[in-house]
Amino acid sequence: MTLGTSDIVVGLALALVLALGGLAYALVRLARATSQPEQAPESDRGAALIVEDGRVAAAGHEAETLLGPAEGRPAQEVIESFADGGRAEALAALAHLEATGEPVEMVVRDRAGRPYLLDGAPQGGQLRLTLRAADFLESAPGGNGAAAGSAHDGERAAETERALSGLLNAAPLLVWSRTPEGAISWSAGQLQTRFGTVEAAKAATLAAGRGGKAAGADGQGNPGGNARDAPERFRLELADAEGKGVVTLDVVEVPGPGDGSYGLAVDASAALEAERTLARFVRTMTDTFAHLNVGLAIFDRNRRLTLFNPALVDMWRADPAWLARRPSLREILDELRANRRVPETADFRAWRRRLTDLFEDTETADYEELWHLADGSDIRVLARPHPHGSLAFVFEDVTERIRLEQQFRHSIELRRATLDRLEEGLAVFGPDGLLQFVNTAFHEIWSTDEETMRPMMHVRDLIPLIGGFTVETEVWARLARFATSAESRQPWETRITMGTGRILNARAAALPDGATMVIFADVTDSERIALALRERNEALEAAEEMRTAVLDQISHRLRTPLHTIFGFGQLLVDPRFGQLTETQQGYADRLLESARELLAAVDDVTELSGLDTGPLRNEGANSALGDMLLLTARLLEKRATEAGVALKVTTPEDTLRPDCEARRLRQIVFGLATTAIGGARPESEVEIGARPAPDHAVELFVRVTVPVGPDSDEPKAECPSLPFLRRLVDRAGGRTEIGADRESGRITVNCRFPALAAPAPAGAPPAGGDPSHHE
C-alpha cells in the first residue's frame, strides 16, 4: 500500500518522540537508582485520587499512605493539608482543572520540603490527581558525595525534560503519555489549525475517551483491561468552538515502559483534504477514461495492472474480472498472444522482454509501435512514464484511419498517373504561384525535364524557360497575372505558334482551392487538316462556279441553234407556205421530232445542274425505326443467349418517327436493352419496341418479364445505370417513366419523344401548289 503524506509525518514524529522519551525515561530511572531518599512511602506509580464534584471519590493504597484518609473529603482540602511549598499554585491549578478540564502538571513540596510531581487530568466525567516523588530533582539534605552526584544527574534529567518539553511544544505535533492505569501522566505540544489552536491535553483527553486505557471499575486506579501489546492507530475529529469546521487528527498510541503508553497526533486535515481531492480526481479521471475510445492501461512499478478502461476490454477481448485481479504485464501479453491480439513475431520472448524491460528505467521509457493483428486491424501502442515508477500504455485502434490514408494515397497516385498519361501538357500552380505538378506531356512539348522544372518553382521563373520558344510574347504576361492574382479568374484560351512551326492551344482555368491549371495541346495536325479542308472547300466552290458557267454556256449555245432549227422546221410543215410532198413531209416531221428530243435533253441537263448540293440536314431519327430496333436486337442476341434471356422485338409502322437525333436515339435504345438484359434473371423475357402515344408522341419501351411463382420476389425497377439513361433521355428532349407489376412480373421503361411529321409519299404533290413541268 502506498504511504500518504500523513503516514510519513506520523511515522517520523513517532520515531522522534519514542527516541526522546526513551532517553528521558532512562535518565529518570538512572537518577532514581542513584538517589537514596530517606522516606518513600509511595510507589513509583504515585498516589492517585479520583475526584468527582470537588470531592475525593476514590483513593488508592499509595494515596492513603501518603495523604491519610481522603475519600469523601474536598480535593482542595486534601491538597492544602499536604502541600507546603507551591500550595497556592497547586490550589489554583486544581480550580482551573475543575473549571476547564485542561490537564495540569506542576511541582509541589510537602511539609518536610520533599518535591512531588502533581498531575491532574480529566478521566471520563471525573478528575484524576496523581502525586509522584521527585527527589531526583535535587539532592537530599546532608547527603554524601554519591548523593551530590545523584543530585547533579537529577538536574541534568530535569534540564533534558524541559528541553524535550520545549521541543515538543514547538513541533507541529501533539504527544502524551499514559500510566498503566490509563491516566494521562504528561502531554506537550499544540497545533495551529485554520480553525484555531488545538492543545495536546484536549487531544489526549479525547483519545483517552475514544480508545485509551481508563481506571478500573473499582475506582482504585487498577487497569480496566489488559495492557496493549501492539500500536493502535485511529483518527479523531475536533470541532471548533464556533462551529466553523472540523480538525482531523491522526493518532498513534504505542506501548511504553512499565505497561504505560505513548501517544502522538498530527494534523491530518490537509492530508485528508488532499486524499479527498485525489479520490475525486481519480473518480473524474476514471469517468473520463471510461468514455474514451482509446484503451488505457496503467502498470505499477511491479509491472501489475492497476487501472484500465472499458475501451481496453473491448480492444483486448479480455475478461474484465480477470483484469480486475491485477495480472502482470507478462501474464497479459501471454493471454493476448493466445487470443491473437498481439503481432505475430518470429521471437515472441524477445519481443515480450523488450516491453517488460521498459520498467527498468521508467523515467526514460519511450515506446511507440504499430501492432498489425491477425484480424487485419491496426493498433497504435504508446508507453509513457507515470508517477511512482509506473508506466501508462495507450492503445488506439487506427485501422480505419490507416485505411483512409491508404485510399487517399491511392487516389492521389491514381490521379497523378492519369494526368501523367494525358496527351496534353499540364501544369498546376498553387495560390502563391508555385509549381505543384507537371506531367510527362508537358516535358515533351517544351523539351524540359524534372531537373529543369524543379519543385516549387514560381510561375515567373518558369516563363523564361518556355517563353523563348514561341512567337507570341503577350500570352506569358497574361498567364503570370492569372496565376498570381485572385481577381478576374475567368478561364481563357489562345493559340501559340512555336518557332518550329508547331501550333499549341493554351487554356488556363482556376481550380476551387485557388490554384491554377494550364493545359497546352498540340493542334498542329488538326490545324493542317482544317487548312486543307478550307482549301479544298474553296477549290470545290471555284469548281462549282466553273461548272455553272460551263453549263450556262452549253445551254445557251445549244438552245440557240435548236430553237432556229425547230422554228424553220415548223415553217416548212406549215401549209400556208406551200404543200410538201409526202417524202418531204416525213423528213420535216423527223427533223422536228429530233429537235424536240435534243431540246428536252438540254433542259434535263440544265435542271440537273441546278439541284441543291448543300450539306445534308438533320432529319431526326432514321425513318426506318423498325430497322434500328432489329439491328439492336441482332447486336445483343449473343449477350441475351449467354444470360439465358429471351429477346423480342416489336417493330412499329414505317411512318413513326420520334423527334430525336438518330445517333442519340440509337444510344438510348442500346443502353436500355443492355441494362435490361444485364439485370434480368435467367428465363426472363426482354422486349424492345416502339408505338404511337397520345398527344402526337412516340413511345420507345423496354419491357422485362420475369417468371412469376409463389416464391418469386417482387420485381424491382432499380438499376445503377437507369439515372444515367434518364438524363440522356431528358437531354434529348424526352421523358422517362418506369413501372413494375407484381401480378404479371413485368418491369417497363417507357421513353416518350415528340413525333415528327410523316414524309410525303413519292409522287404526291407538295402542299399549296401544282407540280411544275417543262414542255
NUMARTOR-985103 format. One record per residue (C-alpha): x, y, z; chain; residue number from 1. Coordinates in steps of 0.25 Angstrom, whole numbers, plus 5000, padded with zeros to 4 digits. Example, Ala and Ser with C-alpha at 12.3 -4.5 7.8 and 13.67 -1.06 7.14 Angstrom:
BEGIN
  east  north    up  ch    i
  5049   4982  5031   A    1
  5055   4996  5029   A    2
//
This chain:
BEGIN
  east  north    up  ch    i
  5000   5000  5000   A    1
  5005   5014  4996   A    2
  5008   5023  5008   A    3
  5001   5036  5009   A    4
  5007   5049  5014   A    5
  5000   5048  5028   A    6
  5006   5034  5029   A    7
  5020   5039  5027   A    8
  5019   5051  5036   A    9
  5013   5042  5047   A   10
  5024   5031  5046   A   11
  5035   5042  5047   A   12
  5029   5049  5058   A   13
  5026   5036  5066   A   14
  5040   5031  5064   A   15
  5045   5045  5069   A   16
  5036   5044  5081   A   17
  5040   5030  5085   A   18
  5054   5033  5084   A   19
  5054   5045  5092   A   20
  5044   5039  5102   A   21
  5053   5027  5104   A   22
  5065   5035  5106   A   23
  5057   5043  5117   A   24
  5052   5031  5123   A   25
  5066   5025  5124   A   26
  5071   5038  5131   A   27
  5060   5038  5141   A   28
  5062   5023  5144   A   29
  5077   5026  5146   A   30
  5074   5037  5155   A   31
  5065   5029  5164   A   32
  5074   5018  5164   A   33
  5086   5026  5169   A   34
  5078   5035  5179   A   35
  5074   5029  5193   A   36
  5062   5037  5199   A   37
  5060   5036  5213   A   38
  5045   5033  5212   A   39
  5038   5028  5200   A   40
  5025   5022  5205   A   41
  5019   5024  5191   A   42
  5021   5014  5180   A   43
  5027   5018  5166   A   44
  5013   5019  5161   A   45
  5009   5030  5170   A   46
  4998   5033  5179   A   47
  4985   5034  5171   A   48
  4972   5041  5175   A   49
  4959   5041  5167   A   50
  4951   5054  5169   A   51
  4936   5056  5166   A   52
  4929   5069  5168   A   53
  4940   5074  5176   A   54
  4941   5063  5186   A   55
  4951   5050  5186   A   56
  4942   5039  5181   A   57
  4953   5028  5182   A   58
  4968   5027  5187   A   59
  4978   5017  5184   A   60
  4987   5010  5195   A   61
  4998   5019  5192   A   62
  4989   5031  5194   A   63
  4984   5026  5207   A   64
  4999   5024  5212   A   65
  5003   5038  5207   A   66
  4991   5046  5210   A   67
  4984   5039  5220   A   68
  4968   5036  5219   A   69
  4964   5044  5207   A   70
  4951   5038  5202   A   71
  4939   5048  5204   A   72
  4948   5060  5207   A   73
  4949   5072  5198   A   74
  4960   5071  5188   A   75
  4964   5085  5191   A   76
  4965   5082  5206   A   77
  4974   5069  5203   A   78
  4984   5077  5195   A   79
  4984   5089  5204   A   80
  4987   5079  5216   A   81
  4998   5072  5208   A   82
  5005   5083  5201   A   83
  5014   5094  5207   A   84
  5023   5099  5196   A   85
  5015   5103  5184   A   86
  5001   5102  5191   A   87
  4995   5114  5185   A   88
  4999   5110  5171   A   89
  4994   5096  5173   A   90
  4980   5100  5178   A   91
  4979   5110  5166   A   92
  4983   5099  5157   A   93
  4973   5090  5163   A   94
  4962   5100  5162   A   95
  4966   5102  5147   A   96
  4965   5087  5144   A   97
  4951   5086  5150   A   98
  4946   5098  5143   A   99
  4952   5096  5129   A  100
  4956   5081  5129   A  101
  4970   5085  5123   A  102
  4981   5076  5129   A  103
  4991   5082  5139   A  104
  5005   5078  5143   A  105
  5014   5084  5154   A  106
  5024   5082  5165   A  107
  5019   5084  5180   A  108
  5026   5081  5193   A  109
  5021   5074  5205   A  110
  5023   5080  5219   A  111
  5036   5073  5220   A  112
  5041   5080  5208   A  113
  5041   5068  5199   A  114
  5037   5071  5184   A  115
  5026   5064  5177   A  116
  5020   5064  5163   A  117
  5005   5067  5163   A  118
  4998   5063  5150   A  119
  4983   5066  5148   A  120
  4975   5062  5136   A  121
  4960   5058  5133   A  122
  4956   5044  5133   A  123
  4942   5041  5127   A  124
  4933   5050  5136   A  125
  4943   5051  5147   A  126
  4957   5056  5150   A  127
  4969   5049  5153   A  128
  4980   5055  5162   A  129
  4994   5047  5163   A  130
  5005   5051  5173   A  131
  5019   5045  5170   A  132
  5032   5047  5177   A  133
  5042   5056  5170   A  134
  5054   5054  5179   A  135
  5063   5053  5167   A  136
  5061   5068  5164   A  137
  5070   5072  5176   A  138
  5080   5065  5186   A  139
  5076   5060  5199   A  140
  5080   5069  5211   A  141
  5093   5065  5218   A  142
  5096   5055  5206   A  143
  5110   5050  5203   A  144
  5118   5051  5190   A  145
  5110   5040  5184   A  146
  5097   5047  5187   A  147
  5103   5060  5181   A  148
  5106   5053  5168   A  149
  5092   5048  5168   A  150
  5086   5062  5170   A  151
  5095   5066  5158   A  152
  5089   5055  5150   A  153
  5075   5059  5154   A  154
  5078   5073  5150   A  155
  5082   5068  5136   A  156
  5070   5060  5135   A  157
  5061   5072  5139   A  158
  5068   5080  5128   A  159
  5066   5069  5118   A  160
  5052   5068  5121   A  161
  5050   5083  5120   A  162
  5057   5083  5106   A  163
  5049   5072  5102   A  164
  5036   5079  5106   A  165
  5041   5092  5099   A  166
  5044   5084  5086   A  167
  5030   5076  5086   A  168
  5023   5089  5089   A  169
  5029   5096  5077   A  170
  5028   5084  5068   A  171
  5015   5083  5059   A  172
  5010   5070  5067   A  173
  5004   5066  5080   A  174
  5010   5056  5089   A  175
  5006   5050  5102   A  176
  5008   5038  5112   A  177
  4999   5029  5120   A  178
  5001   5022  5132   A  179
  4998   5007  5133   A  180
  4984   5011  5139   A  181
  4981   5019  5127   A  182
  4983   5033  5133   A  183
  4990   5044  5125   A  184
  5003   5046  5132   A  185
  5008   5057  5123   A  186
  5005   5064  5110   A  187
  5012   5074  5101   A  188
  5010   5081  5088   A  189
  5000   5089  5081   A  190
  4995   5091  5067   A  191
  4991   5103  5059   A  192
  4980   5100  5050   A  193
  4971   5109  5041   A  194
  4960   5107  5052   A  195
  4969   5111  5064   A  196
  4979   5105  5073   A  197
  4978   5090  5078   A  198
  4985   5087  5091   A  199
  4991   5073  5094   A  200
  4983   5072  5106   A  201
  4970   5073  5099   A  202
  4974   5063  5088   A  203
  4979   5053  5099   A  204
  4966   5054  5107   A  205
  4958   5051  5094   A  206
  4968   5040  5091   A  207
  4966   5034  5105   A  208
  4951   5034  5104   A  209
  4952   5028  5090   A  210
  4961   5017  5091   A  211
  4971   5019  5102   A  212
  4972   5012  5116   A  213
  4964   5016  5127   A  214
  4963   5014  5142   A  215
  4957   5001  5147   A  216
  4943   5000  5151   A  217
  4947   4998  5166   A  218
  4952   5013  5166   A  219
  4965   5009  5171   A  220
  4973   5012  5159   A  221
  4975   4998  5155   A  222
  4975   4995  5140   A  223
  4962   4993  5134   A  224
  4967   4983  5124   A  225
  4979   4976  5118   A  226
  4991   4985  5114   A  227
  4992   4987  5099   A  228
  5004   4980  5093   A  229
  5003   4986  5079   A  230
  5002   5000  5073   A  231
  4988   5005  5072   A  232
  4984   5015  5061   A  233
  4971   5023  5059   A  234
  4966   5037  5055   A  235
  4960   5048  5063   A  236
  4951   5059  5059   A  237
  4951   5072  5067   A  238
  4940   5083  5065   A  239
  4944   5097  5068   A  240
  4936   5105  5078   A  241
  4929   5114  5067   A  242
  4925   5102  5059   A  243
  4933   5107  5047   A  244
  4939   5094  5043   A  245
  4945   5081  5048   A  246
  4960   5078  5050   A  247
  4964   5064  5047   A  248
  4976   5057  5055   A  249
  4983   5045  5052   A  250
  4986   5038  5065   A  251
  4996   5027  5068   A  252
  4998   5020  5082   A  253
  5009   5010  5085   A  254
  5012   5002  5097   A  255
  5023   5008  5106   A  256
  5032   5004  5118   A  257
  5025   4999  5130   A  258
  5012   4995  5123   A  259
  5009   5010  5120   A  260
  5007   5016  5106   A  261
  5011   5028  5098   A  262
  5002   5035  5089   A  263
  5005   5044  5077   A  264
  4995   5052  5068   A  265
  4997   5061  5056   A  266
  4988   5070  5048   A  267
  4982   5061  5037   A  268
  4973   5072  5031   A  269
  4981   5076  5020   A  270
  4985   5061  5017   A  271
  4970   5057  5018   A  272
  4966   5068  5008   A  273
  4977   5064  4999   A  274
  4973   5050  5000   A  275
  4958   5054  4997   A  276
  4963   5063  4985   A  277
  4971   5051  4980   A  278
  4959   5042  4981   A  279
  4951   5052  4974   A  280
  4962   5053  4963   A  281
  4963   5038  4962   A  282
  4948   5037  4960   A  283
  4947   5048  4950   A  284
  4959   5042  4942   A  285
  4952   5028  4943   A  286
  4939   5034  4938   A  287
  4947   5041  4927   A  288
  4955   5029  4923   A  289
  4942   5021  4923   A  290
  4937   5029  4911   A  291
  4950   5029  4903   A  292
  4951   5022  4890   A  293
  4965   5019  4893   A  294
  4969   5008  4902   A  295
  4977   5012  4915   A  296
  4985   5002  4924   A  297
  4994   5007  4935   A  298
  5004   4997  4941   A  299
  5011   5000  4955   A  300
  5026   4998  4958   A  301
  5023   4983  4960   A  302
  5018   4982  4946   A  303
  5004   4979  4950   A  304
  4991   4985  4944   A  305
  4985   4996  4953   A  306
  4976   5003  4944   A  307
  4969   5000  4931   A  308
  4956   5006  4924   A  309
  4945   4999  4916   A  310
  4951   5002  4903   A  311
  4963   4994  4906   A  312
  4954   4982  4910   A  313
  4947   4983  4896   A  314
  4960   4984  4889   A  315
  4967   4973  4896   A  316
  4954   4964  4896   A  317
  4958   4960  4911   A  318
  4950   4957  4923   A  319
  4948   4969  4932   A  320
  4948   4961  4944   A  321
  4962   4955  4941   A  322
  4967   4969  4938   A  323
  4962   4974  4952   A  324
  4971   4963  4959   A  325
  4983   4972  4954   A  326
  4990   4962  4945   A  327
  5005   4965  4942   A  328
  5009   4970  4928   A  329
  5015   4957  4925   A  330
  5002   4950  4928   A  331
  4994   4960  4920   A  332
  5004   4958  4908   A  333
  5003   4943  4909   A  334
  4988   4944  4909   A  335
  4987   4953  4897   A  336
  4996   4944  4889   A  337
  4987   4933  4892   A  338
  4975   4941  4887   A  339
  4984   4946  4875   A  340
  4983   4961  4880   A  341
  4997   4964  4878   A  342
  5006   4964  4866   A  343
  5011   4951  4860   A  344
  5026   4951  4863   A  345
  5038   4941  4860   A  346
  5043   4942  4874   A  347
  5031   4945  4884   A  348
  5040   4944  4896   A  349
  5050   4955  4891   A  350
  5038   4964  4887   A  351
  5032   4962  4901   A  352
  5045   4964  4908   A  353
  5046   4978  4901   A  354
  5033   4982  4907   A  355
  5036   4977  4921   A  356
  5050   4984  4921   A  357
  5043   4997  4920   A  358
  5041   4997  4935   A  359
  5056   4996  4937   A  360
  5056   5011  4935   A  361
  5042   5017  4935   A  362
  5047   5031  4935   A  363
  5053   5030  4921   A  364
  5043   5020  4915   A  365
  5038   5024  4901   A  366
  5031   5013  4894   A  367
  5023   5014  4881   A  368
  5019   5003  4872   A  369
  5008   4999  4862   A  370
  5002   4986  4864   A  371
  4997   4978  4852   A  372
  4988   4968  4857   A  373
  4983   4955  4850   A  374
  4969   4960  4848   A  375
  4974   4972  4839   A  376
  4973   4982  4850   A  377
  4984   4992  4853   A  378
  4986   4997  4868   A  379
  4996   5008  4871   A  380
  5002   5006  4885   A  381
  5010   5016  4893   A  382
  5016   5015  4906   A  383
  5020   5027  4915   A  384
  5025   5030  4929   A  385
  5015   5030  4940   A  386
  5017   5035  4955   A  387
  5024   5026  4965   A  388
  5031   5017  4955   A  389
  5019   5013  4947   A  390
  5016   5013  4932   A  391
  5004   5017  4925   A  392
  5000   5009  4912   A  393
  4991   5015  4902   A  394
  4984   5006  4891   A  395
  4978   5013  4879   A  396
  4971   5006  4868   A  397
  4976   5013  4855   A  398
  4970   5003  4846   A  399
  4960   5012  4839   A  400
  4970   5024  4839   A  401
  4981   5015  4832   A  402
  4970   5010  4822   A  403
  4966   5024  4819   A  404
  4980   5029  4818   A  405
  4983   5017  4808   A  406
  4971   5020  4800   A  407
  4975   5035  4800   A  408
  4989   5032  4795   A  409
  4984   5022  4785   A  410
  4974   5033  4780   A  411
  4986   5043  4779   A  412
  4995   5033  4772   A  413
  4983   5029  4762   A  414
  4980   5044  4759   A  415
  4995   5047  4757   A  416
  4997   5034  4748   A  417
  4984   5039  4740   A  418
  4989   5053  4738   A  419
  5003   5048  4734   A  420
  4997   5040  4723   A  421
  4989   5051  4716   A  422
  4994   5055  4703   A  423
  4992   5070  4707   A  424
  5003   5076  4714   A  425
  4998   5080  4728   A  426
  5004   5089  4739   A  427
  4997   5093  4753   A  428
  5001   5105  4761   A  429
  4997   5108  4775   A  430
  4990   5120  4780   A  431
  5004   5126  4783   A  432
  5008   5123  4768   A  433
  5018   5112  4772   A  434
  5018   5100  4763   A  435
  5012   5088  4769   A  436
  5010   5077  4757   A  437
  5015   5075  4743   A  438
  5012   5063  4734   A  439
  5021   5056  4724   A  440
  5014   5062  4712   A  441
  5018   5076  4717   A  442
  5033   5072  4717   A  443
  5031   5066  4703   A  444
  5025   5079  4698   A  445
  5034   5089  4704   A  446
  5047   5080  4704   A  447
  5049   5081  4719   A  448
  5051   5070  4730   A  449
  5050   5069  4745   A  450
  5063   5075  4747   A  451
  5060   5087  4740   A  452
  5046   5088  4745   A  453
  5050   5088  4760   A  454
  5039   5086  4771   A  455
  5032   5099  4776   A  456
  5037   5107  4764   A  457
  5030   5120  4763   A  458
  5022   5123  4750   A  459
  5030   5135  4747   A  460
  5043   5127  4748   A  461
  5037   5116  4738   A  462
  5032   5126  4727   A  463
  5047   5130  4723   A  464
  5049   5115  4721   A  465
  5038   5113  4711   A  466
  5034   5127  4706   A  467
  5046   5127  4697   A  468
  5041   5116  4688   A  469
  5028   5123  4684   A  470
  5025   5135  4674   A  471
  5015   5141  4683   A  472
  5020   5148  4696   A  473
  5008   5155  4702   A  474
  5001   5142  4706   A  475
  5012   5139  4716   A  476
  5010   5152  4724   A  477
  4995   5149  4724   A  478
  4998   5135  4730   A  479
  5007   5141  4741   A  480
  4996   5151  4745   A  481
  4985   5140  4744   A  482
  4993   5130  4753   A  483
  4997   5140  4764   A  484
  4984   5149  4765   A  485
  4971   5146  4771   A  486
  4963   5155  4762   A  487
  4957   5152  4749   A  488
  4959   5137  4749   A  489
  4950   5134  4737   A  490
  4956   5123  4729   A  491
  4962   5127  4715   A  492
  4969   5120  4704   A  493
  4978   5125  4692   A  494
  4987   5119  4681   A  495
  5002   5119  4682   A  496
  5012   5117  4670   A  497
  5025   5111  4673   A  498
  5038   5114  4665   A  499
  5038   5100  4660   A  500
  5024   5103  4653   A  501
  5016   5095  4663   A  502
  5003   5101  4668   A  503
  4998   5100  4682   A  504
  4985   5102  4688   A  505
  4987   5108  4702   A  506
  4976   5108  4713   A  507
  4976   5114  4727   A  508
  4966   5111  4737   A  509
  4964   5114  4752   A  510
  4963   5102  4762   A  511
  4954   5102  4774   A  512
  4965   5104  4784   A  513
  4971   5116  4778   A  514
  4981   5108  4769   A  515
  4983   5110  4754   A  516
  4983   5099  4743   A  517
  4990   5102  4730   A  518
  4988   5092  4718   A  519
  4996   5092  4705   A  520
  4990   5084  4694   A  521
  4998   5081  4681   A  522
  4987   5085  4670   A  523
  4997   5085  4658   A  524
  4991   5073  4651   A  525
  4977   5078  4653   A  526
  4981   5092  4648   A  527
  4987   5086  4636   A  528
  4975   5077  4633   A  529
  4966   5089  4635   A  530
  4974   5097  4626   A  531
  4974   5086  4615   A  532
  4959   5085  4617   A  533
  4957   5100  4615   A  534
  4966   5100  4603   A  535
  4958   5088  4597   A  536
  4945   5095  4600   A  537
  4950   5107  4593   A  538
  4954   5099  4581   A  539
  4941   5092  4581   A  540
  4934   5105  4581   A  541
  4942   5110  4570   A  542
  4939   5097  4562   A  543
  4925   5099  4565   A  544
  4925   5113  4559   A  545
  4933   5108  4547   A  546
  4923   5097  4545   A  547
  4911   5106  4546   A  548
  4918   5115  4536   A  549
  4921   5104  4526   A  550
  4906   5099  4527   A  551
  4901   5112  4525   A  552
  4910   5114  4512   A  553
  4906   5100  4507   A  554
  4891   5103  4510   A  555
  4892   5116  4502   A  556
  4900   5110  4491   A  557
  4891   5098  4489   A  558
  4878   5105  4491   A  559
  4880   5116  4481   A  560
  4882   5107  4468   A  561
  4872   5097  4473   A  562
  4861   5108  4474   A  563
  4866   5112  4460   A  564
  4864   5098  4454   A  565
  4851   5096  4462   A  566
  4846   5109  4456   A  567
  4850   5107  4442   A  568
  4844   5093  4443   A  569
  4831   5098  4447   A  570
  4831   5107  4435   A  571
  4834   5096  4426   A  572
  4822   5088  4430   A  573
  4812   5100  4431   A  574
  4803   5098  4418   A  575
  4802   5113  4417   A  576
  4816   5113  4412   A  577
  4813   5103  4402   A  578
  4810   5088  4401   A  579
  4821   5078  4403   A  580
  4822   5064  4397   A  581
  4819   5052  4405   A  582
  4834   5049  4406   A  583
  4837   5064  4409   A  584
  4827   5064  4420   A  585
  4833   5051  4426   A  586
  4847   5058  4426   A  587
  4841   5070  4432   A  588
  4834   5063  4443   A  589
  4846   5055  4447   A  590
  4854   5067  4447   A  591
  4844   5074  4457   A  592
  4844   5061  4466   A  593
  4859   5061  4467   A  594
  4859   5075  4470   A  595
  4849   5073  4482   A  596
  4857   5061  4487   A  597
  4870   5070  4487   A  598
  4863   5081  4494   A  599
  4858   5072  4505   A  600
  4872   5067  4507   A  601
  4877   5080  4509   A  602
  4866   5084  4518   A  603
  4869   5072  4527   A  604
  4884   5075  4528   A  605
  4881   5089  4532   A  606
  4871   5085  4542   A  607
  4881   5074  4548   A  608
  4892   5085  4549   A  609
  4882   5093  4557   A  610
  4879   5083  4568   A  611
  4883   5087  4583   A  612
  4897   5081  4586   A  613
  4898   5087  4600   A  614
  4901   5079  4613   A  615
  4891   5069  4618   A  616
  4881   5074  4628   A  617
  4878   5066  4641   A  618
  4864   5060  4639   A  619
  4864   5054  4653   A  620
  4863   5039  4654   A  621
  4864   5029  4643   A  622
  4851   5028  4636   A  623
  4853   5012  4637   A  624
  4851   5012  4653   A  625
  4848   4997  4652   A  626
  4861   4994  4645   A  627
  4869   5001  4656   A  628
  4861   4992  4667   A  629
  4864   4980  4659   A  630
  4879   4984  4657   A  631
  4880   4986  4672   A  632
  4874   4972  4675   A  633
  4884   4965  4666   A  634
  4895   4972  4673   A  635
  4890   4968  4686   A  636
  4886   4954  4682   A  637
  4899   4947  4687   A  638
  4898   4954  4701   A  639
  4884   4951  4703   A  640
  4887   4936  4700   A  641
  4898   4936  4710   A  642
  4889   4942  4720   A  643
  4878   4932  4718   A  644
  4869   4943  4714   A  645
  4859   4943  4702   A  646
  4860   4955  4694   A  647
  4848   4960  4686   A  648
  4846   4972  4676   A  649
  4832   4979  4673   A  650
  4834   4987  4661   A  651
  4826   5000  4659   A  652
  4820   5006  4646   A  653
  4830   5012  4636   A  654
  4823   5025  4637   A  655
  4826   5026  4652   A  656
  4838   5036  4654   A  657
  4842   5042  4668   A  658
  4848   5056  4669   A  659
  4861   5051  4673   A  660
  4875   5051  4667   A  661
  4878   5038  4661   A  662
  4891   5035  4668   A  663
  4886   5039  4682   A  664
  4873   5030  4679   A  665
  4882   5018  4676   A  666
  4890   5021  4689   A  667
  4878   5021  4697   A  668
  4871   5009  4691   A  669
  4884   5001  4692   A  670
  4887   5005  4707   A  671
  4872   5002  4711   A  672
  4873   4988  4705   A  673
  4887   4985  4710   A  674
  4882   4989  4724   A  675
  4870   4981  4723   A  676
  4878   4968  4719   A  677
  4889   4970  4730   A  678
  4878   4972  4741   A  679
  4869   4961  4737   A  680
  4868   4947  4743   A  681
  4870   4935  4735   A  682
  4857   4930  4727   A  683
  4852   4944  4727   A  684
  4848   4951  4714   A  685
  4853   4965  4709   A  686
  4844   4972  4699   A  687
  4848   4985  4692   A  688
  4839   4993  4683   A  689
  4832   5006  4679   A  690
  4818   5010  4678   A  691
  4810   5023  4676   A  692
  4806   5030  4688   A  693
  4795   5040  4691   A  694
  4797   5055  4688   A  695
  4805   5053  4675   A  696
  4817   5046  4682   A  697
  4825   5033  4680   A  698
  4828   5024  4691   A  699
  4840   5015  4692   A  700
  4839   5004  4702   A  701
  4847   4992  4708   A  702
  4839   4982  4716   A  703
  4845   4971  4725   A  704
  4836   4960  4728   A  705
  4841   4951  4740   A  706
  4835   4937  4743   A  707
  4824   4938  4754   A  708
  4822   4928  4764   A  709
  4818   4927  4779   A  710
  4833   4928  4783   A  711
  4836   4939  4774   A  712
  4841   4952  4779   A  713
  4834   4965  4775   A  714
  4840   4971  4762   A  715
  4849   4983  4765   A  716
  4851   4994  4755   A  717
  4865   4998  4761   A  718
  4878   4999  4753   A  719
  4890   5007  4755   A  720
  4890   5012  4740   A  721
  4876   5016  4740   A  722
  4879   5030  4745   A  723
  4889   5032  4734   A  724
  4880   5027  4724   A  725
  4869   5036  4729   A  726
  4878   5048  4728   A  727
  4881   5044  4713   A  728
  4866   5044  4710   A  729
  4864   5057  4717   A  730
  4875   5064  4709   A  731
  4869   5058  4696   A  732
  4856   5065  4699   A  733
  4849   5052  4704   A  734
  4842   5047  4717   A  735
  4845   5034  4725   A  736
  4834   5026  4732   A  737
  4837   5013  4740   A  738
  4827   5004  4745   A  739
  4826   4990  4752   A  740
  4815   4980  4753   A  741
  4816   4968  4762   A  742
  4804   4960  4757   A  743
  4810   4960  4743   A  744
  4824   4960  4747   A  745
  4827   4972  4737   A  746
  4836   4984  4738   A  747
  4834   4994  4728   A  748
  4843   5006  4724   A  749
  4836   5016  4715   A  750
  4843   5027  4707   A  751
  4834   5037  4701   A  752
  4838   5047  4690   A  753
  4830   5057  4681   A  754
  4827   5051  4667   A  755
  4832   5057  4654   A  756
  4822   5059  4643   A  757
  4822   5048  4633   A  758
  4829   5050  4620   A  759
  4820   5052  4607   A  760
  4818   5039  4599   A  761
  4827   5038  4586   A  762
  4820   5046  4574   A  763
  4810   5053  4583   A  764
  4809   5068  4580   A  765
  4814   5077  4591   A  766
  4804   5085  4599   A  767
  4799   5098  4593   A  768
  4803   5097  4578   A  769
  4803   5088  4565   A  770
  4815   5081  4561   A  771
  4823   5089  4550   A  772
  4827   5083  4537   A  773
  4834   5086  4524   A  774
  4828   5086  4511   A  775
//
